[in-house]
Amino acid sequence: MILRTPPPRKRRADSSPNPDRRLVIYEDPPAEPEQSHHHSEQMICTYQCRQMVKSEFLDALSSAEKQAHDSESKLASLRDELSKAEAERKKFRDQCFYTEQELAAAKGREQALQEQLLKEVNNSQQRLKKQIHSYSELEVKLQNEMNLRKKAESSAASAEEKASLLEGKLSHVSETREKETSRLQNELVQLKRESKFSVTRISADLERMECKAKNAEEESALLKEQLEELRKQLNKVTAPILPHVTIVFDLIILLHQCLKEKNEAERKLSSFATQELPPTETNILLKHLQEELRNYESEVREAQKLKSSHENTELLKEKLLEEKGRRERTESELLKVSEIQLTAKKLEDELSAWKLMMKDIPGVACPDDIPLKFASLQKEVLESMLKVGEANSRLKQIEIALDAAELGKRNAVSEAALANEKAELSKLETRRIELMLSSVTEERDRLKNAVDELRKIRNVEAGGEIVGGNVLQELESSLAKKEYHIKELESNLCEQKEVNNRQHSERKLLSERLNNEAKRIKSLEREGDRLRSEISLLESKLGHGDYSSSSTKVLRMVNTLAVDNEAKQTIEALQTELQKTREKLQAVEELKKQSADAGTLVDSYISGKTVQLKEQIATLEKREARYKTVFADRISVFRRACCELFGYKIVMDDHQRSDGIPVTRFTLQSIYAQSDDEKLQFEYESGNTSILANDYTSQPEISHQVEIFIRKLNSIPAFTANLTVESFNKRTLS
Amino acid sequence: MQQKQIERVDRVGDEEENVVVLVDMEELNDAGMTGEEVEELGLDVEANLDFEGILTDSCGNCNFFSGYAANSILYNRGVYPEESFAKVKKYGLPLLLTQDGGVKAFIANLTAQLTEWLESGKLQRVVLVIMSKATSEVQERWNFSIETDGEVVEKGVSREKSDKEIMREIQAIMRQIASSITYLPCLDEPCVFDVLAYTDKDVAVPFTWIESDPKLIANPQMVKLHSFDTKIHKVDTLVSYKNVEWDEQ
């Protein structure tokens, strides 16, 4: 508040022009009663002073105006700065929004990338799992197939052994059969001898009976004679001779006895012969008897045969049952054989399919390569897992970057808030400064008005000098105050600027430190994640059983328990089979002992079977030989025809490459070749034919043709045809 | 020092030797065994009689541990029926040893060869693999990684560690093996086992051994067990098993 009538001030001694252009108020000395007397004089002398004062005031005014102008300019500059700060704030805000948008977009992209990565990782993991699963299944199948093949081979070997054993048994049985036949022959001879002996005995009995018959006949004849004599005597001696009756009765009894004996003899004779033959026909009788003997013998034999056949039929029935059982077993085994053949075919087909698959699998040439391939695939899987781990680490890095970006965003937001606060503060200050400026301008206006009034007053009355002096004093004081205020404002501005600069520099330092620390934290977190991933990978490798094939190898014992168990099982199986065959042999031997016919039947059956099999083998061998000859003929015809038609002698060989792959090599020699060295060699492997380099093809003409026809045009027939034409031309020209 | 004199029959190749061993009773008691128990067990459990030799021989520790650990695994996982195992006391714990002649002979031959490799420092890992009998699919892998101090093997530098400490560490692992049945999946089908040895590349392969594939499990679950250290050999144990799908739901 500027006083209109400031109190009078004393004149200062050093009122010389002030460097800072301050208003020095000239004070009149204290008024004395005599001053009025000098008033007019003072009025006169102070006019100049007043003029001086006025000039000085005007100067001060102008200086104040300049200052006000400066302050205005400073205000304007501050306003500019404010506007710049606002513009910067807006820029920051826009940048913040932009960064936020970018962050959001980056987040969205990263999320999308993450999702994509995750999807891809999941897909690849699933694929890998499927592949590994399929590989493990294939491995299991391969192993099963290998085991089946081994089992089939072992069963084939065992069947071969059985066949050999059976052949041995056959030979043994045939030997026994022969022995039996010899024994039976011996028995036959013995029986014949016995029959001869019996025949002789019977003949001897016959003779005895004949003698008895003769004797009986003689006796009967004698008795007849005696009877006739007695009858004659009876007739002669009619006289009853009682004592002779008893003799007669005795004779009659004797006759009866003789008759009985005669009848018995006749019966015996009739039993031995059908009719009484005269002694001259004894030989015929003998023959008849012998014939009868033979008939009896034959009958006996037939009876024996019948008996034996009856026994044999029973045996045969048993054997039939056995044979039926065997037949059923053989049929089942045949079925099994057929099944085994089918399975073998299937195995072969599967093997071929596996081989084809192996061909499809790149880098696999033989079954042994498959585990290597699996190992390589597993390594690839591990590498992919490593890559997945790396991708995860990158993801984490990106997350870290995201976090850092968020931190930066937060920092930027906080800085923007700070800047906003500062801007508001600066706004407040500018408003305050504006207010002060406005007050200053108001004061200036007032001062101007006061000056105008002063001028008016000066022009109007001189008496107003006191008032003008007071007004001047007031103006001076107000000016001083304004100056003081302006100085304060300026000092405040400077302080604020300094403070702002310090804060700005501190903020910068802090933000730099923050950034460095954030970077360090990020790097440490990255290292930590990397180490953790490495540790987890190593642990997974450890647990997984992975190893470096360059420094480590995996060994296991050969005679594992499974193998031992299998060997034991096979041994037990073989032992049971041995026992069974032994029992069978014993049964066969017993059967043979019981009857020769049964043995002959079995022998004949076995021999028949062996004969059939041998015949089959012979026919098959013959067929094979025939096929071979036919094929050889046909192939030679084909070769000759090819030579005649295409002009090249073709020789086919089978070779094996260094990597073990079997290939077919064709050597072509043109019929128009001028030397034996002019040969072309081609290699054929699974549908692909390739030319091999040799001395002939390394010649410039031939190599040129190879380049054009084979390398560029990929046509071997064109090459060979061209070569044929050229060699033909050379031949004809030469 | 109270000592007990025990006679035993040592088998060296095809020959048998009668050996008299002096055993420290304090150490026996520390191991949880009495002299009577040692005598009762007799000659079959020769490892218990060779107490001193085991504790002073790191290779023996590792090998006998692996042999006993193998028996413990076979029993706990039910690879062989329970009735084919007999109880013995070892490392202060009641452990079960198979009485099947074939398995016994197999493990004995195995440990003999592993001892040789351990002594020469060529053995890197021993893996006990449990496979399905029908499909030969690997169900579990018990991995014993061995770290050998090369200085001891090459220069013969001696390293000492308290036997009690070693025993405690072995006890911890054996207890963990026994408790593994709580989290390992059940082996429902008949299984067989095999042992793989990871050796240095330059090791001569004996005629009873062949090179093999590592018999890995695809996507395994792994559980790390305690390790034990004799200052010469450090054995880390880890079991990996087939990932059962229903466990992840």
Interface residues (C-beta under 8 A of the other chain):
Chain A: K129 I132 H133 S136 V140 Q143 N144 P371 A375 Q378 E539 S540 L542 G543 H544 G545 D546 Y547 S550 S551 T552 K553 V554 L555 R556 M557 V558 N559 T560 L561 A562 D564 N565
Chain B: G102 V103 F106 N109 L110 Q113 Q124 R125 V127 K133 T135 S136 E137 R141 N143 S145 V192 F193 D194 V195 L196 A197 Y198 T199 D200 K201 V203 V205 F207 T208 W209 I210 E211 S212 D213 P214 K215 L216 I217 A218 N219 P220 M222 K224 D236 L238 S240
